[in-house]
């Protein structure tokens, strides 16, 4: 997280439950998201679908294997832990610019 803040990014989170993730989407309206596939006993796919539906770029950060992720998320980058936050943030910012036309 410090890596992103050191480059003038604003970190919202971490969120440890699906409920917190949905609340963050409603209240914070993030420009991009890094989603851990497992949030306690829950899988993050419902939150990922909503993030996608809202046009918010996101990546998965997880030790999950690509073949264990539902096919509908094949285009979502998967970053293994520990994640290089600068590399992930750079990709997300590029996607955000493409989405907003900036």
DRENVEX-875622 format. One record per residue (C-alpha): x negated, y, z. Coordinates in steps of 0.5 Angstrom, whole numbers, padded with zeros to 4 digits, always signed. Layout:
BEGIN
XYZ ...
***
This chain:
BEGIN
+0000+0000+0000 -0006+0005+0002 -0008+0004-0005 -0002+0007-0008 -0002+0012-0003 -0009+0014-0005 -0007+0015-0012 -0001+0020-0010 +0004+0014-0010 +0010+0014-0005 +0011+0007-0002 +0018+0005+0000 +0018-0001+0004 +0016-0006+0005 +0023-0009+0005 +0024-0016+0009 +0031-0018+0007 +0035-0017+0001 +0040-0012+0005 +0034-0008+0006 +0032-0008-0002 +0039-0007-0004 +0040-0001+0001 +0033+0002-0002 +0036+0002-0009 +0042+0005-0007 +0039+0011-0002 +0032+0011-0005 +0033+0010-0013 +0026+0008-0014 +0022+0009-0020 +0019+0002-0020 +0019-0004-0016 +0014-0010-0014 +0019-0015-0011 +0016-0021-0007 +0020-0027-0010 +0021-0030-0002 +0024-0025+0003 +0025-0030+0009 +0029-0035+0007 +0032-0032+0001 +0030-0031-0006 +0030-0024-0009 +0033-0026-0016 +0040-0022-0014 +0036-0016-0013 +0032-0017-0019 +0038-0017-0023 +0041-0011-0020 +0034-0008-0021 +0034-0010-0028 +0041-0008-0030 +0039-0001-0027 +0033+0000-0032 +0028+0000-0026 +0022-0003-0028 +0019-0009-0024 +0014-0014-0023 +0014-0020-0018 +0009-0021-0013 +0009-0028-0011 +0005-0035-0010 +0011-0038-0014 +0009-0042-0020 +0012-0039-0027 +0015-0045-0028 +0019-0044-0022 +0022-0038-0024 +0029-0038-0027 +0028-0037-0035 +0032-0030-0035 +0026-0027-0032 +0021-0030-0037 +0019-0023-0039 +0018-0020-0032 +0010-0020-0030 +0008-0025-0024 +0002-0022-0020 -0001-0027-0016 -0002-0025-0008 -0007-0022-0006 -0004-0017-0011 -0008-0011-0015 -0004-0006-0013 -0007-0001-0018 -0006-0005-0024 +0001-0007-0022 +0003+0001-0021 -0001+0003-0027 +0004-0002-0031 +0010+0000-0028 +0009+0007-0029 +0007+0006-0036 +0014+0002-0036 +0018+0008-0033 +0015+0013-0038 +0017+0008-0044 +0024+0008-0040 +0025+0015-0039 +0022+0017-0045 +0017+0021-0042 
***
